C-alpha cells in the first residue's frame, strides 16, 4: 500500500501480535533464595482508604465500650485484639481443641501430616485468664482517645470517611449497564469496544526499583539470620502479607455484581453472645468463644456474610516432593558458600485449587457465622494463588453441626482444662469406652465435617487478570524472587 507516494507499513495481524508478545515475554526465574513475601501486595493501610471499604478506627481512639460486643471495633493488628485471646477459644484453637488435628482424626479428614498437631496449644490457651465482663474490658482495653467505639466515624454512623486520593481513583465503569447489554441479544454495544476497567477503583501507587532494593536488603538480613527455618518462615509470612490483596479480590468480584456492596473491617466478634456472659449468668462450663473474620460483606438489602481469605504460598523448598530429598539436602549443605547461603533454596509450585473447603477450616468458618449472630447464614472463602487466580466459595450455616462443635469444645474444657489434665494423643478418637472417648458420636461428627467441606457452593473462579495487584512503574512482569 502507498501513502503520499511512500510505501505504507501494514499493521500486524492478531496472530502476529500474539507471536511478538510471546517473543518479548520475559522469562522469570522459577527458583531462588530470597522469596518476595510482599510480591505485588496491596498493604492493609491502603485497603482501608478504598472507597468501598469501611475501616475500623485506630484502637487508641476508643476510650469506652458501651457493650461487650463493642470489642469487635479493635483492629486485628492492635494489642487489644491480642489481649482478647487469653482464655478464649478462638478460631485458631478450635480445630485442635475438637481433636480434628490429631493423627487419627486428621488422617480420616485428609489433613496433611505437616498440619496435624495435638491439643496442647489449645489446652494452654484456654487455661489463661480471660476478660469476661464489660467492666474488665473497659479498664484494660480502653486507654483513652477521641471517641467511643459505638460511634466510630465512618463505620456504624454511616458518615463518609476521608478517602486518600493519592491511593485510589474511583472507577467510572457502569457494570450494571454492561451486564444488561451482555444479556440483551439486541444490544448495539460493539464487540470492538474497549474492555471496561475491571475493578471498583484504580490503585495508583506503583513499585519502583528502590522499593525492591530495600525489600531485598531486609530479606537478606532476616532470612540469613534464620536460615535453617527460612522455608517455614516464608510460607507463614506470605499469607499475612497478601491478606489485603485477597480481600480486595472479593470486594472487586461482588462490586461488579452490585456496586452497592460494602466490605467492612472487623475485629473479634461474639463477645456479646449469651453463652459468653459467664460473669453475669454464672455458667459453669467456663467456655467462652470468639472469631475474627478477615472482613464482613454487607449487601444493599442488609444481608451480611463473613469473609475469610486463604493465600496459598507459591514458595516450597526446592527438594520437596523428591524421593531423593535427603541426598539433595546433604549435597546442598556440602556446597554452601562462605556466606552461609545455600544455592536456590526455593522453587515455585502453583497447583490448581480444588473448589472445596479443607476440613480443618470448617470449624473456623462455622464459628465466624456463630459469632456474627443468627442473621449470618453463610461465609465467603477466597482461596487465592500468586499466578493462577483464585476460587471463591460459599459455605452455608449448619446449626446442628455448630451445636455439636460446642458440645465437643465444652467436653475439652470439662475433661482437660478444668481438671488440669493435659489432653492425650487422639483424645476423642481413642478410649471409646473410657473417660474421654467420643465413641460413635464423635466419629459421625468428624465425617460430617468432611462432608461439609466437600459440599461447599462454588461461586466462581477468578483468573489471574481478575486479581488486582500493585504494578511496576513500566508495568513489567515481576519476579517472585528478590535475588
SVG drawing of the C-alpha trace seen along z (x, -y; Angstrom):
<svg xmlns="http://www.w3.org/2000/svg" viewBox="-33 -13 67 62">
<polyline fill="none" stroke="black" stroke-width="0.4" points="0.0,0.0 1.1,-3.6 0.6,-6.8 1.9,-10.2 4.0,-8.3 5.7,-6.3 5.1,-2.6 2.9,-2.2 3.8,0.5 1.0,2.9 -0.3,3.4 0.4,6.8 -2.4,9.4 -3.7,10.5 -1.7,13.7 1.5,11.8 0.9,9.5 0.4,12.6 3.7,14.1 5.5,10.8 4.3,10.7 5.5,14.2 8.9,13.4 9.1,10.3 7.9,12.0 10.4,12.0 11.2,15.5 11.1,15.1 13.2,17.4 11.4,20.3 13.9,20.9 15.7,18.5 16.9,17.8 15.0,14.7 11.2,15.0 9.4,11.7 6.8,12.1 5.2,8.8 5.2,9.5 2.8,7.0 0.8,6.9 -1.5,4.1 -1.0,3.1 -3.8,3.1 -3.4,-0.7 -4.1,-1.3 -7.1,1.0 -8.6,-1.0 -8.7,-4.0 -10.6,-2.2 -14.0,-3.9 -15.9,-0.6 -14.1,0.5 -15.1,-0.7 -12.2,-0.6 -12.2,-0.4 -11.0,-3.4 -7.5,-3.4 -7.5,-1.5 -6.1,-4.4 -9.2,-6.5 -11.6,-4.0 -12.0,-5.3 -15.1,-3.5 -17.1,-0.3 -20.8,-0.7 -21.4,3.1 -19.3,6.2 -19.7,6.8 -18.0,3.5 -14.7,5.2 -15.1,6.0 -14.1,2.4 -10.5,3.1 -8.4,3.8 -6.8,7.2 -3.3,5.5 -3.9,4.0 -2.6,5.2 -6.2,5.1 -7.2,7.7 -4.3,9.9 -5.3,9.5 -8.8,10.8 -7.4,14.2 -6.3,15.1 -8.5,17.8 -10.8,17.7 -11.5,20.4 -10.9,18.6 -10.9,20.0 -7.1,20.5 -7.5,23.1 -11.0,24.6 -9.9,27.2 -7.2,28.6 -9.5,28.5 -12.0,30.5 -9.3,33.2 -9.5,32.8 -5.8,32.2 -4.8,35.4 -3.1,38.1 -6.1,40.4 -8.9,37.9 -6.5,35.9 -5.8,39.0 -9.6,39.6 -10.1,36.0 -7.1,36.0 -5.3,33.2 -1.6,33.1 0.8,34.5 2.7,31.2 -0.5,29.5 -1.5,32.1 -0.8,31.3 -2.1,32.2 -4.3,30.3 -1.7,28.9 -1.7,25.4 -5.5,25.1 -5.1,26.6 -2.6,23.9 -4.6,21.1 -7.8,22.0 -6.1,22.2 -5.4,18.4 -7.3,15.7 -9.9,14.3 -11.5,10.9 -15.2,11.7 -17.0,8.6 -17.6,5.2 -16.0,3.5 -12.8,5.5 -12.7,4.8 -13.1,1.0 -10.5,0.9 -7.8,2.9 -8.5,2.3 -9.6,-1.4 -6.7,-3.7 -8.3,-6.9 -8.9,-8.6 -11.2,-10.7 -14.5,-8.8 -16.4,-5.8 -16.5,-2.6 -20.2,-2.7 -19.8,-6.0 -16.8,-5.1 -16.7,-7.6 -17.5,-6.2 -18.3,-2.7 -21.6,-2.5 -22.8,-6.0 -22.6,-5.9 -20.6,-9.1 -18.2,-9.5 -14.6,-8.7 -11.7,-10.6 -10.6,-8.9 -6.9,-9.1 -6.9,-10.4 -3.2,-9.5 -4.1,-5.8 -7.4,-5.2 -9.3,-6.6 -13.0,-5.6 -14.0,-3.5 -16.5,-5.1 -17.5,-1.8 -21.2,-1.1 -21.2,2.6 -25.0,2.8 -25.4,1.4 -22.7,3.7 -24.5,6.8 -27.8,5.7 -26.1,5.2 -24.5,8.6 -27.8,10.3 -29.6,8.4 -29.2,10.0 -30.4,6.8 -27.8,4.6 -26.0,2.2 -22.8,2.4 -19.9,3.1 -17.7,6.1 -14.7,4.0 -15.4,1.6 -12.6,1.2 -12.8,3.5 -14.2,1.8 -12.0,1.2 -12.5,4.4 -12.1,3.1 -14.1,0.9 -11.2,-1.6 -7.8,-2.2 -4.8,-1.6 -2.4,-4.5 0.9,-3.6 3.5,-1.7 6.6,0.3 9.9,-1.3 13.4,0.2 14.3,-1.5 11.4,0.3 12.7,3.7 16.2,2.9 15.0,2.1 13.0,5.3 16.0,7.3 18.2,5.8 15.5,6.6 15.0,10.1 18.8,10.8 19.1,9.6 16.0,11.5 16.4,14.8 20.1,15.3 19.9,14.9 17.2,17.7 18.4,19.8 17.5,23.2 13.9,22.2 13.6,19.9 11.3,22.2 8.6,22.3 9.0,18.6 8.4,17.6 5.3,19.7 3.8,18.3 4.5,14.7 3.1,15.0 -0.5,15.4 -0.3,12.3 1.4,10.1 -1.1,11.0 -4.3,10.8 -5.5,7.4 -5.0,8.3 -7.2,11.3 -9.9,9.3 -9.7,6.8 -10.4,9.8 -13.7,10.5 -14.5,6.8 -14.0,6.3 -15.9,9.5 -19.0,8.7 -18.8,5.0 -19.2,5.9 -22.4,7.8 -23.7,5.0 -21.9,1.7 -23.8,1.0 -21.9,3.6 -19.5,2.6 -16.7,4.6 -16.2,3.8 -13.1,4.4 -13.9,6.2 -12.1,7.4 -13.1,10.1 -16.8,10.9 -19.0,12.9 -18.0,11.5 -21.6,10.5 -23.1,14.0 -25.2,15.2 -23.0,18.3 -20.0,16.0 -21.6,14.0 -20.2,16.2 -19.7,13.4 -23.4,12.4 -25.1,15.8 -22.8,17.9 -22.3,20.6 -20.3,23.4 -18.5,24.8 -16.3,21.7 -16.1,21.9 -16.0,18.5 -15.5,18.2 -14.6,15.6 -14.0,15.3 -12.3,12.7 -13.3,12.9 -10.9,11.2 -13.8,8.9 -17.6,8.7 -19.5,8.2 -22.6,6.1 -25.1,6.1 -27.6,3.3 -30.5,5.3 -28.8,5.6 -27.6,9.2 -24.2,10.0 -21.7,12.6 -18.4,13.3 -15.3,13.2 -12.3,15.4 -9.3,15.5 -6.5,18.0 -3.4,17.2 -1.6,20.3 2.1,19.7 3.9,20.4 7.3,21.0 8.3,24.5 11.7,25.9 13.5,27.0 13.6,30.6 10.0,31.0 8.3,34.0 11.5,35.7 12.3,39.3 16.0,38.3 15.2,35.4 17.7,36.4 20.6,36.8 19.8,33.5 19.7,31.7 23.1,33.2 24.5,32.2 23.2,28.7 24.7,28.4 28.0,29.6 28.0,26.8 27.1,24.0 29.2,20.9 31.2,18.8 28.3,16.5 26.3,19.4 23.8,19.3 22.6,22.5 22.1,22.3 18.5,22.0 16.6,22.9 13.1,22.3 11.2,23.2 7.8,22.0 5.0,24.5 1.4,23.5 -1.2,26.2 -4.9,25.7 -7.1,25.2 -10.0,27.6 -13.3,25.9 -13.7,27.3 -13.1,26.1 -10.3,28.1 -11.9,29.8 -9.6,28.1 -11.2,24.7 -14.8,25.8 -14.8,25.1 -13.3,21.6 -15.9,20.7 -18.8,22.0 -17.6,20.2 -17.4,17.0 -21.0,17.3 -22.0,18.2 -20.2,15.1 -21.7,12.7 -25.2,13.7 -28.2,15.7 -28.7,13.4 -25.4,14.5 -26.3,17.6 -23.2,18.0 -19.5,17.2 -17.4,16.5 -14.0,18.1 -11.4,16.8 -8.6,19.2 -6.0,17.3 -2.8,18.1 0.1,16.0 -0.1,16.7 -3.2,18.8 -6.0,16.7 -8.5,17.5 -11.6,19.5 -14.5,18.0 -16.6,20.4 -19.6,20.1 -20.2,22.3 -23.8,22.2 -24.5,22.3 -25.3,25.7 -26.8,25.1 -26.8,28.8 -23.1,29.0 -22.5,25.9 -24.3,27.4 -22.1,30.5 -19.0,28.3 -20.0,26.5 -20.6,29.9 -17.1,31.1 -15.5,27.8 -17.2,28.0 -16.1,31.6 -12.5,30.4 -12.9,27.8 -14.5,30.1 -12.3,33.2 -8.9,31.4 -8.7,27.7 -10.8,27.5 -9.2,30.7 -5.6,29.6 -5.1,32.8 -3.1,32.4 -5.1,34.0 -3.6,37.3 -3.0,38.2 -6.2,38.8 -8.1,37.8 -11.7,38.1 -11.0,40.7 -9.4,43.3 -10.6,44.5 -14.0,45.3 -15.2,46.9 -13.0,44.8 -13.4,41.5 -12.5,39.2 -13.6,41.2 -16.1,39.7 -17.3,43.1 -19.6,43.2 -21.0,39.7 -17.5,38.2 -16.8,40.2 -20.0,39.1 -19.0,35.5 -15.7,36.0 -17.3,37.5 -19.9,34.7 -17.1,32.1 -15.6,33.7 -18.9,33.7 -19.5,30.0 -16.1,29.1 -16.9,31.0 -20.5,29.8 -19.5,26.1 -21.0,23.9 -18.7,22.8 -19.3,19.1 -16.8,18.6 -13.2,18.9 -11.3,15.6 -8.5,15.7 -5.1,14.2 -6.1,10.9 -9.0,10.6 -6.8,10.2 -5.8,6.6 -2.2,6.1 0.4,3.4 2.0,2.7 5.7,1.8 6.5,-1.7 6.8,-0.2 4.0,2.4 6.5,5.2 6.3,8.7 7.8,9.0 9.8,11.9 8.6,13.7 12.2,13.7 14.4,10.7 17.7,12.3"/>
</svg>
